[in-house]
């Protein structure tokens, strides 16, 4: 089961690698991707800013892995489905993808730290997202700070709510799952 989780968690990384390398002038790779597009009747998206798009993919992967990691305990408590031994693995992948989300976002803006700093002061959702990343990455490592993970989850929800002008169905589902998981954890205590 551990290897299946690792394989599934690394799948977005494989997709990001393919998207990043496609069109970079590696002829054999581009031909292989075009062959795959023909065989599977799928077309890779054409985007203006590839790094910003990769940031969005990493953010989505981080979000869903965080949801899976956060739901391990309620699943164990309420329906006796025990995946507790994989909770740290899923959480580690979630934090890793969240860090990639931030790194690709900074790279999409040409690593201009002055411009990024202005963005973090003018756009609250960026500051909240950075706070969520810091809280989730630090609190999971210090056992006595484990309750701070709930604050991290709330910050992720706020980051999602503030980051989009209109919420898509997937965002609403993700926010609902995080909120319900948080409620189920707090009710059981």
Secondary structure, DSSP 8 states (H G I E B T S, - for coil): -HHHHHHHHHHHHHHHHHHHHTTSS-HHHHHHHHHHHHHHT------S-HHHHHHHHHHHHHHHHHHHHHHHHHHHHHH----GGGHHHHHHHHHHHHHHHHHHHHHHTTT-HHHHHHHHHH-HHHHHHHHHHHHHHHHTTSGGGTTHHHHHHHHHHHHHHHH-SS--HHHHHHHHHHHHHHHHHHHH-
